[in-house]
Amino acid sequence: MTLRVLLADDQALVRTGFRLILERVPGLEVVGEAENGEQAVALARRLRPDVTLMDIRMPLVDGLAATRRLAGPDVEDPLRVLVVTTFDLDELVHEALCSGACGFLLKDAGPGLLVEAVHAAANGEALVSPSITTRLLAHFTATSARRRARRADPALTHRELDVAKAIARGRTNAEITEELTISLSTVKTHLASIQRKIAARNRTEIAVWAWESGLVR
């Protein structure tokens, strides 16, 4: 199946570079380009791409606001947005993920990681640039007490807790099956149950919840 990708960046050179990288990979197709956030939202809603690569600093509507419109908590049928930017400030990463982004990648991450992140987003998984992962998780841990106070105990089973911890450590479904010696279908069943119990819409939110709740340190 061909994965359809939308590019949103105010620099034509960047969009061209991303297109060249992605369209060299079998099964990836760039279906549109947007030069500002307003255009990105309109195109994404019309084209319904599998993944939208979203820059943060863009005219008219910035990438974070555009991400909230496409994938935020109030969106009934959210799209998968992967934020790709030159800025690795912790607050931007945090806001992007809380706005519904399913990953956060730096533009200098390289072609291989870009392609990997697109596939991960399309599969409902998350990828955050390794250079900011530790700082990001430390930020979530530091704010855990405040957030934990307003979250009810979801009463996860022992196995669901194991899966949630694995997700928080960045494990893929395949890696979880090996670590816990369970089938892929069982992993997916646990994921669905965890998402329902903690009101998470994707594995990124599960990971955030796990760190905020103190399950992983």
Backbone as JSON, one array per atom type, in Angstrom:
{
  "sequence": "MTLRVLLADDQALVRTGFRLILERVPGLEVVGEAENGEQAVALARRLRPDVTLMDIRMPLVDGLAATRRLAGPDVEDPLRVLVVTTFDLDELVHEALCSGACGFLLKDAGPGLLVEAVHAAANGEALVSPSITTRLLAHFTATSARRRARRADPALTHRELDVAKAIARGRTNAEITEELTISLSTVKTHLASIQRKIAARNRTEIAVWAWESGLVR",
  "N": [[0.84, -1.2, 0.0], [0.57, 2.2, -0.83], [1.95, 4.92, 0.92], [0.7, 8.05, 1.58], [1.91, 11.3, 1.6], [1.94, 14.57, 2.94], [3.58, 17.67, 2.57], [4.53, 20.33, 4.61], [5.96, 23.31, 4.75], [7.57, 26.46, 4.93], [9.72, 26.95, 3.33], [10.72, 26.51, 0.09], [12.92, 25.07, -0.8], [13.41, 23.23, 1.22], [11.07, 21.7, 1.13], [11.38, 20.6, -1.41], [13.69, 19.06, -1.01], [12.77, 17.19, 0.9], [10.82, 15.93, -0.64], [12.38, 14.72, -2.66], [13.83, 12.9, -1.11], [11.81, 11.25, 0.02], [10.32, 10.27, -2.18], [12.07, 8.59, -3.4], [11.83, 6.27, -2.13], [10.28, 3.2, -2.34], [6.77, 2.87, -2.25], [6.16, 5.23, -0.98], [4.58, 8.36, -1.4], [4.44, 11.72, -2.29], [1.81, 13.82, -1.94], [1.08, 16.45, -1.92], [1.95, 19.94, -1.31], [2.48, 22.51, 1.07], [2.87, 25.95, 1.85], [2.42, 27.44, 4.07], [0.83, 27.46, 7.34], [-1.97, 27.71, 7.25], [-2.65, 26.92, 4.66], [-1.7, 24.33, 4.83], [-3.46, 23.09, 6.65], [-5.88, 23.26, 5.2], [-5.25, 21.74, 2.88], [-4.59, 19.26, 4.01], [-7.01, 18.49, 5.19], [-8.53, 18.2, 2.92], [-7.12, 16.37, 1.26], [-6.54, 14.25, 2.95], [-4.04, 12.89, 3.86], [-1.79, 10.13, 4.67], [0.27, 10.78, 6.36], [1.33, 13.92, 7.6], [3.97, 16.1, 7.17], [5.07, 18.53, 9.23], [6.24, 21.78, 9.56], [7.32, 24.05, 12.17], [7.69, 26.91, 12.4], [5.93, 28.9, 10.5], [4.27, 31.13, 8.16], [1.11, 32.97, 8.57], [-0.51, 30.78, 9.86], [0.95, 29.09, 12.49], [2.96, 26.04, 12.76], [2.34, 24.54, 15.08], [-0.22, 25.4, 15.84], [-1.56, 24.63, 13.53], [-1.22, 21.89, 13.72], [-2.77, 21.31, 15.99], [-5.29, 21.84, 14.95], [-5.56, 19.79, 13.15], [-4.98, 17.42, 14.51], [-5.51, 17.66, 17.17], [-6.83, 17.34, 20.61], [-9.59, 17.86, 20.42], [-10.37, 17.14, 17.91], [-12.39, 15.2, 15.89], [-11.84, 13.22, 13.94], [-8.85, 12.65, 13.79], [-5.8, 13.49, 12.03], [-2.57, 12.12, 11.15], [0.23, 13.7, 12.23], [3.51, 14.67, 11.76], [5.92, 16.45, 13.24], [8.48, 18.36, 11.89], [11.36, 20.07, 12.28], [13.75, 22.79, 12.72], [14.1, 23.58, 15.26], [14.76, 22.59, 18.53], [13.77, 23.12, 21.04], [12.7, 22.4, 24.32], [10.13, 23.12, 25.23], [8.75, 23.48, 22.86], [8.75, 20.91, 21.77], [7.25, 19.56, 23.7], [4.8, 20.96, 23.53], [4.1, 20.38, 20.89], [3.66, 17.57, 20.93], [1.6, 17.45, 22.81], [-0.27, 18.75, 21.34], [-1.11, 16.92, 19.59], [0.67, 15.83, 17.77], [2.33, 13.03, 16.31], [4.96, 12.53, 16.43], [8.31, 13.91, 16.59], [10.75, 15.46, 14.87], [14.05, 16.45, 14.02], [15.29, 18.58, 11.42], [17.82, 18.01, 10.57], [18.15, 15.34, 10.96], [18.57, 13.38, 9.1], [18.17, 11.41, 6.05], [17.49, 8.65, 6.41], [16.36, 8.45, 9.02], [14.23, 10.17, 8.71], [12.58, 8.84, 6.83], [12.07, 6.55, 8.33], [10.62, 7.69, 10.44], [8.33, 8.59, 9.14], [7.16, 6.17, 8.31], [6.73, 5.08, 10.86], [4.88, 6.89, 11.95], [2.73, 6.52, 10.19], [2.04, 3.96, 10.91], [0.93, 4.31, 13.33], [2.7, 4.57, 15.37], [5.32, 6.2, 17.27], [8.0, 8.5, 16.8], [10.69, 10.18, 18.09], [13.26, 12.53, 17.73], [16.4, 11.23, 18.58], [18.26, 12.88, 19.91], [16.82, 14.59, 21.53], [15.19, 13.1, 23.08], [15.83, 12.18, 25.75], [15.91, 14.59, 27.25], [13.29, 15.41, 26.85], [11.75, 13.39, 28.1], [12.64, 13.71, 30.69], [11.55, 16.18, 31.22], [8.79, 15.56, 31.23], [8.76, 13.87, 33.44], [9.44, 15.61, 35.48], [7.19, 17.19, 35.66], [5.32, 15.48, 36.53], [4.02, 15.15, 39.04], [2.14, 17.21, 39.3], [0.43, 16.7, 37.12], [-0.35, 14.07, 37.61], [-2.0, 14.35, 39.76], [-4.43, 15.16, 38.77], [-5.38, 13.08, 37.31], [-7.28, 10.16, 37.16], [-6.9, 6.88, 38.64], [-6.29, 4.48, 36.26], [-6.53, 1.76, 36.53], [-4.97, -0.36, 35.28], [-4.16, -3.62, 34.05], [-1.65, -6.0, 35.15], [-0.17, -6.91, 32.93], [-0.86, -4.98, 31.03], [0.34, -2.77, 32.16], [3.0, -3.51, 31.82], [3.18, -3.38, 29.04], [2.64, -0.66, 28.63], [4.85, 0.5, 29.89], [6.88, -0.44, 28.22], [6.25, 0.86, 25.84], [6.69, 3.48, 26.64], [9.4, 3.44, 26.79], [10.08, 3.49, 24.2], [9.77, 1.21, 22.64], [8.92, -0.8, 19.8], [5.97, -2.45, 18.46], [6.73, -5.0, 17.59], [9.1, -5.38, 19.03], [8.1, -5.41, 21.59], [6.62, -7.78, 21.59], [8.68, -9.64, 21.62], [10.06, -9.01, 23.99], [8.13, -9.45, 26.0], [7.18, -11.9, 25.4], [4.76, -12.46, 24.0], [2.01, -12.55, 21.63], [1.71, -10.64, 18.55], [-0.9, -9.8, 18.06], [-1.93, -9.87, 20.63], [-0.46, -7.83, 21.83], [-1.52, -5.63, 20.45], [-4.14, -5.76, 21.32], [-3.83, -5.2, 24.06], [-2.83, -2.59, 23.79], [-5.05, -1.22, 22.74], [-6.79, -1.48, 24.89], [-5.4, -0.09, 26.9], [-5.34, 2.5, 25.79], [-8.07, 3.08, 25.84], [-8.63, 3.06, 28.6], [-7.02, 5.12, 29.66], [-7.74, 7.21, 28.17], [-6.24, 7.85, 25.87], [-5.14, 8.65, 22.57], [-3.22, 7.66, 20.92], [-0.01, 5.94, 20.73], [1.95, 7.72, 21.49], [0.72, 9.38, 23.38], [0.25, 7.47, 25.3], [2.88, 6.91, 26.1], [3.62, 9.42, 27.13], [1.81, 9.58, 29.25], [2.7, 7.43, 30.82], [5.25, 8.3, 31.65], [4.58, 10.68, 32.97], [3.02, 9.64, 35.01], [4.81, 8.34, 36.56], [5.48, 5.71, 36.1], [7.69, 4.99, 34.67], [11.09, 5.73, 35.0]],
  "CA": [[0.0, 0.0, 0.0], [1.34, 3.45, -0.92], [1.71, 5.9, 1.96], [0.54, 9.38, 1.01], [2.52, 12.27, 2.51], [1.8, 16.0, 2.65], [4.7, 18.45, 3.07], [4.17, 21.69, 5.0], [7.15, 24.06, 5.15], [7.55, 27.72, 4.19], [10.89, 27.01, 2.46], [10.56, 25.62, -1.07], [14.08, 24.2, -0.89], [13.21, 22.15, 2.18], [10.03, 20.81, 0.59], [11.97, 19.85, -2.53], [14.59, 18.06, -0.45], [11.96, 16.12, 1.49], [10.17, 15.18, -1.73], [13.39, 13.88, -3.29], [14.16, 11.8, -0.19], [10.68, 10.34, 0.22], [9.85, 9.62, -3.4], [13.03, 7.56, -3.79], [11.49, 5.07, -1.35], [9.08, 2.53, -2.85], [5.63, 2.87, -1.35], [5.92, 6.57, -0.44], [4.18, 9.31, -2.43], [4.12, 13.07, -1.83], [0.56, 14.16, -2.63], [0.85, 17.88, -1.91], [2.87, 20.8, -0.59], [1.89, 23.74, 1.61], [3.93, 26.89, 2.24], [2.05, 28.07, 5.33], [-0.02, 26.61, 8.15], [-3.36, 27.77, 6.8], [-2.73, 26.07, 3.48], [-1.48, 22.96, 5.27], [-4.71, 22.59, 7.23], [-6.86, 23.09, 4.13], [-4.85, 20.63, 2.02], [-4.67, 18.01, 4.78], [-8.42, 18.12, 5.33], [-9.06, 17.8, 1.61], [-6.41, 15.22, 0.71], [-6.48, 13.19, 3.96], [-2.8, 12.1, 3.7], [-1.48, 9.21, 5.77], [1.16, 11.52, 7.27], [1.67, 15.3, 7.22], [5.21, 16.62, 7.75], [4.71, 19.9, 9.58], [7.23, 22.68, 10.15], [6.73, 24.85, 13.24], [7.67, 28.34, 12.11], [5.37, 29.2, 9.18], [3.4, 32.31, 8.18], [-0.35, 32.9, 8.69], [-0.79, 29.89, 10.99], [2.18, 28.32, 12.75], [2.8, 24.6, 12.68], [1.71, 23.99, 16.28], [-1.65, 25.67, 15.73], [-2.06, 23.78, 12.45], [-1.27, 20.52, 14.25], [-3.94, 21.21, 16.87], [-6.5, 21.79, 14.12], [-5.62, 18.51, 12.43], [-4.79, 16.24, 15.34], [-5.68, 18.02, 18.58], [-7.78, 16.56, 21.42], [-10.99, 18.1, 20.06], [-10.61, 16.73, 16.52], [-13.09, 13.92, 15.89], [-11.15, 12.25, 13.07], [-7.52, 13.28, 13.68], [-4.8, 13.04, 11.07], [-1.26, 11.88, 11.74], [1.13, 14.82, 11.95], [4.89, 14.52, 12.22], [6.56, 17.77, 13.26], [9.87, 18.33, 11.45], [11.76, 21.46, 12.46], [15.14, 23.04, 13.12], [14.08, 24.01, 16.65], [14.61, 21.46, 19.45], [13.46, 23.62, 22.37], [11.87, 21.44, 25.04], [8.73, 23.54, 25.3], [8.14, 23.25, 21.55], [8.52, 19.48, 21.66], [6.14, 19.23, 24.6], [3.57, 21.5, 22.99], [3.78, 19.65, 19.66], [3.09, 16.27, 21.28], [0.32, 17.69, 23.46], [-1.19, 19.24, 20.31], [-1.54, 15.78, 18.8], [1.7, 15.31, 16.86], [2.7, 11.65, 16.62], [6.41, 12.44, 16.44], [9.01, 15.19, 16.52], [12.02, 15.15, 14.22], [14.84, 17.6, 13.59], [15.54, 18.54, 9.98], [19.15, 17.46, 10.29], [18.18, 13.95, 11.43], [19.06, 12.52, 8.03], [17.14, 10.76, 5.23], [17.05, 7.37, 6.96], [15.47, 8.66, 10.16], [13.01, 10.79, 8.19], [11.76, 7.77, 6.26], [11.64, 5.7, 9.45], [9.61, 8.42, 11.2], [7.09, 8.6, 8.34], [6.56, 4.84, 8.44], [6.27, 4.92, 12.23], [3.66, 7.68, 12.09], [1.66, 5.85, 9.43], [1.67, 2.74, 11.63], [0.4, 4.67, 14.63], [3.77, 4.6, 16.35], [5.89, 7.53, 17.42], [9.45, 8.6, 16.78], [11.2, 11.49, 18.48], [14.7, 12.6, 17.49], [17.15, 10.72, 19.74], [18.99, 13.93, 20.61], [15.97, 15.32, 22.47], [14.34, 12.17, 23.81], [16.13, 12.17, 27.18], [15.46, 15.85, 27.83], [11.83, 15.44, 26.8], [11.22, 12.52, 29.14], [12.96, 14.34, 31.96], [10.56, 17.24, 31.39], [7.54, 14.93, 31.61], [8.91, 13.36, 34.8], [9.47, 16.75, 36.4], [5.85, 17.74, 35.81], [4.4, 14.36, 36.76], [3.22, 15.28, 40.26], [0.99, 18.08, 39.03], [-0.48, 16.06, 36.19], [-0.87, 12.85, 38.21], [-3.04, 14.7, 40.71], [-5.72, 15.37, 38.11], [-5.71, 11.89, 36.53], [-7.77, 9.05, 37.96], [-6.2, 5.62, 38.44], [-6.98, 3.76, 35.19], [-6.62, 0.34, 36.89], [-4.43, -1.22, 34.24], [-3.72, -4.94, 34.49], [-0.2, -6.14, 35.25], [0.39, -7.01, 31.58], [-1.05, -3.68, 30.39], [1.39, -1.91, 32.7], [4.25, -3.9, 31.16], [3.13, -2.85, 27.68], [2.74, 0.8, 28.72], [6.25, 0.82, 30.19], [7.67, -0.7, 27.02], [5.97, 1.94, 24.9], [7.35, 4.68, 27.16], [10.83, 3.3, 26.52], [10.29, 3.6, 22.77], [9.74, -0.07, 21.97], [7.91, -1.03, 18.77], [5.13, -3.61, 18.76], [7.52, -6.21, 17.37], [10.04, -5.53, 20.14], [7.32, -5.77, 22.78], [6.29, -9.2, 21.51], [9.87, -10.4, 22.0], [10.38, -8.76, 25.39], [7.11, -9.99, 26.9], [6.84, -13.23, 24.9], [3.34, -12.51, 23.67], [1.79, -12.4, 20.2], [1.48, -9.28, 18.08], [-2.32, -9.49, 18.24], [-2.12, -9.6, 22.05], [0.07, -6.49, 22.07], [-2.49, -4.67, 19.92], [-5.3, -5.8, 22.22], [-3.45, -4.45, 25.26], [-2.74, -1.18, 23.41], [-6.41, -0.69, 22.63], [-7.34, -1.4, 26.24], [-4.72, 1.01, 27.59], [-5.83, 3.76, 25.23], [-9.44, 3.31, 26.32], [-8.64, 3.32, 30.04], [-6.38, 6.4, 30.02], [-8.24, 8.21, 27.21], [-5.18, 8.23, 24.95], [-5.53, 8.39, 21.19], [-2.12, 7.01, 20.21], [1.03, 5.44, 21.64], [2.68, 8.86, 22.05], [0.03, 9.8, 24.59], [0.5, 6.42, 26.29], [4.24, 7.13, 26.61], [3.59, 10.62, 27.97], [1.09, 9.22, 30.48], [3.55, 6.55, 31.62], [6.29, 9.11, 32.29], [3.93, 11.61, 33.91], [2.48, 8.88, 36.12], [5.89, 7.78, 37.34], [5.68, 4.3, 35.82], [9.03, 4.84, 34.11], [12.0, 6.79, 35.45]],
  "C": [[0.87, 1.25, 0.0], [0.95, 4.38, 0.21], [1.73, 7.29, 1.35], [1.0, 10.42, 2.02], [2.27, 13.68, 2.01], [2.96, 16.74, 3.3], [4.25, 19.87, 3.39], [5.41, 22.39, 5.54], [7.19, 25.34, 4.32], [8.75, 27.88, 3.27], [10.76, 25.99, 1.33], [11.72, 24.63, -1.18], [13.96, 22.99, 0.04], [12.17, 21.17, 1.65], [10.58, 19.98, -0.56], [12.9, 18.75, -2.03], [13.83, 16.89, 0.15], [11.31, 15.26, 0.4], [11.17, 14.23, -2.39], [13.73, 12.67, -2.42], [13.03, 10.78, -0.15], [10.3, 9.59, -1.04], [10.88, 8.66, -3.99], [12.71, 6.23, -3.11], [10.22, 4.44, -1.92], [7.97, 2.54, -1.81], [5.35, 4.2, -0.69], [5.6, 7.53, -1.59], [3.85, 10.66, -1.79], [2.91, 13.57, -2.62], [0.27, 15.66, -2.64], [1.88, 18.62, -1.09], [2.14, 22.06, -0.13], [3.02, 24.64, 2.09], [3.58, 27.68, 3.49], [1.05, 27.16, 6.06], [-1.46, 26.57, 7.71], [-3.58, 26.86, 5.6], [-2.56, 24.6, 3.86], [-2.75, 22.35, 5.83], [-5.73, 22.31, 6.14], [-6.53, 21.88, 3.26], [-4.99, 19.29, 2.75], [-6.12, 17.56, 4.93], [-9.01, 17.64, 4.02], [-8.44, 16.51, 1.1], [-6.39, 14.02, 1.65], [-5.24, 12.31, 3.79], [-2.61, 11.15, 4.88], [-0.61, 9.89, 6.81], [1.37, 12.93, 6.72], [2.97, 15.69, 7.93], [5.02, 18.11, 7.98], [5.88, 20.67, 10.2], [6.55, 23.48, 11.25], [6.59, 26.31, 12.85], [7.21, 28.57, 10.66], [4.45, 30.41, 9.27], [1.92, 31.96, 8.27], [-0.78, 32.07, 9.89], [0.45, 29.07, 11.25], [1.88, 26.83, 12.8], [2.13, 23.97, 13.89], [0.2, 24.2, 16.25], [-2.28, 24.8, 14.65], [-2.18, 22.33, 12.92], [-2.48, 20.33, 15.15], [-5.23, 21.11, 16.05], [-6.67, 20.44, 13.44], [-5.61, 17.3, 13.35], [-5.01, 16.49, 16.83], [-6.75, 17.2, 19.29], [-9.24, 16.72, 21.01], [-11.33, 17.68, 18.64], [-11.21, 15.33, 16.51], [-12.37, 12.84, 15.09], [-9.74, 12.77, 12.81], [-6.64, 12.65, 12.61], [-3.47, 12.82, 11.79], [-0.3, 12.95, 11.28], [2.48, 14.54, 12.56], [5.56, 15.89, 12.13], [8.04, 17.62, 12.91], [10.38, 19.77, 11.45], [13.25, 21.57, 12.79], [15.23, 23.38, 14.6], [13.84, 22.82, 17.58], [14.37, 21.93, 20.89], [12.46, 22.69, 23.05], [10.39, 21.83, 25.04], [8.02, 23.34, 23.98], [7.83, 21.76, 21.35], [7.29, 19.08, 22.48], [4.82, 19.72, 24.01], [3.14, 20.76, 21.74], [3.1, 18.32, 19.98], [1.73, 16.44, 21.96], [-0.72, 18.21, 22.46], [-1.65, 18.11, 19.38], [-0.52, 15.22, 17.84], [2.09, 13.9, 17.29], [4.21, 11.46, 16.58], [7.02, 13.81, 16.28], [10.42, 14.9, 16.01], [12.74, 16.45, 13.84], [15.19, 17.45, 12.12], [16.91, 17.97, 9.63], [19.27, 16.0, 10.72], [18.69, 12.99, 10.37], [17.94, 11.79, 7.31], [16.6, 9.47, 5.85], [16.07, 7.53, 8.09], [14.17, 9.32, 9.72], [12.06, 9.73, 7.64], [11.22, 6.87, 7.37], [10.52, 6.37, 10.23], [8.28, 8.46, 10.46], [6.39, 7.25, 8.45], [6.0, 4.62, 9.85], [4.96, 5.66, 12.45], [2.49, 7.02, 11.39], [1.16, 4.6, 10.14], [1.12, 3.02, 13.02], [1.43, 4.67, 15.73], [4.38, 6.0, 16.37], [7.4, 7.47, 17.36], [9.84, 10.03, 17.1], [12.71, 11.47, 18.28], [15.47, 12.17, 18.74], [17.84, 11.81, 20.55], [18.15, 14.68, 21.63], [15.12, 14.4, 23.32], [14.57, 12.23, 25.31], [15.65, 13.44, 27.87], [13.95, 15.91, 27.9], [11.24, 14.6, 27.92], [11.5, 13.07, 30.53], [11.95, 15.46, 32.27], [9.23, 16.67, 31.86], [7.61, 14.43, 33.06], [8.84, 14.49, 35.81], [8.08, 17.32, 36.65], [4.83, 16.67, 36.19], [3.49, 14.56, 37.96], [1.96, 16.1, 40.01], [-0.03, 17.38, 38.15], [-1.12, 14.81, 36.8], [-2.05, 13.17, 39.13], [-4.41, 14.83, 40.04], [-6.14, 14.18, 37.25], [-6.15, 10.77, 37.46], [-6.95, 7.8, 37.66], [-6.94, 4.81, 37.38], [-7.12, 2.27, 35.45], [-6.18, -0.57, 35.75], [-4.04, -2.57, 34.85], [-2.19, -4.97, 34.54], [0.43, -6.16, 33.86], [0.24, -5.69, 30.83], [0.0, -2.68, 30.89], [2.73, -2.22, 32.04], [4.31, -3.31, 29.75], [3.3, -1.34, 27.69], [4.18, 1.23, 29.01], [7.14, 0.62, 28.97], [7.48, 0.4, 25.99], [6.69, 3.21, 25.34], [8.85, 4.64, 26.93], [11.12, 3.28, 25.02], [10.26, 2.29, 22.02], [8.65, -0.12, 20.91], [7.06, -2.23, 19.18], [5.91, -4.91, 18.62], [8.48, -6.45, 18.52], [9.32, -5.92, 21.42], [6.95, -7.25, 22.77], [7.47, -10.06, 21.96], [10.17, -10.25, 23.5], [9.42, -9.47, 26.33], [6.66, -11.39, 26.51], [5.33, -13.38, 24.74], [3.19, -12.25, 22.17], [1.55, -10.95, 19.84], [0.02, -8.88, 18.28], [-2.62, -9.18, 19.71], [-1.6, -8.22, 22.42], [-0.94, -5.44, 21.62], [-3.73, -4.62, 20.8], [-5.02, -5.0, 23.49], [-3.37, -2.95, 24.96], [-4.12, -0.54, 23.37], [-7.04, -0.52, 24.01], [-6.72, -0.25, 27.03], [-5.24, 2.35, 27.11], [-7.22, 4.09, 25.75], [-9.44, 3.73, 27.79], [-8.04, 4.68, 30.4], [-6.79, 7.52, 29.07], [-7.12, 8.75, 26.33], [-5.57, 7.85, 23.54], [-4.42, 7.7, 20.39], [-1.04, 6.63, 21.2], [1.89, 6.57, 22.19], [2.05, 9.3, 23.36], [0.16, 8.75, 25.69], [1.87, 6.64, 26.93], [4.28, 8.33, 27.53], [2.93, 10.3, 29.3], [1.97, 8.38, 31.39], [4.63, 7.34, 32.36], [5.68, 10.06, 33.31], [3.44, 10.9, 35.15], [3.55, 8.24, 36.99], [6.11, 6.29, 37.13], [7.1, 4.02, 35.36], [9.87, 6.02, 34.59], [13.37, 6.6, 34.83]]
}
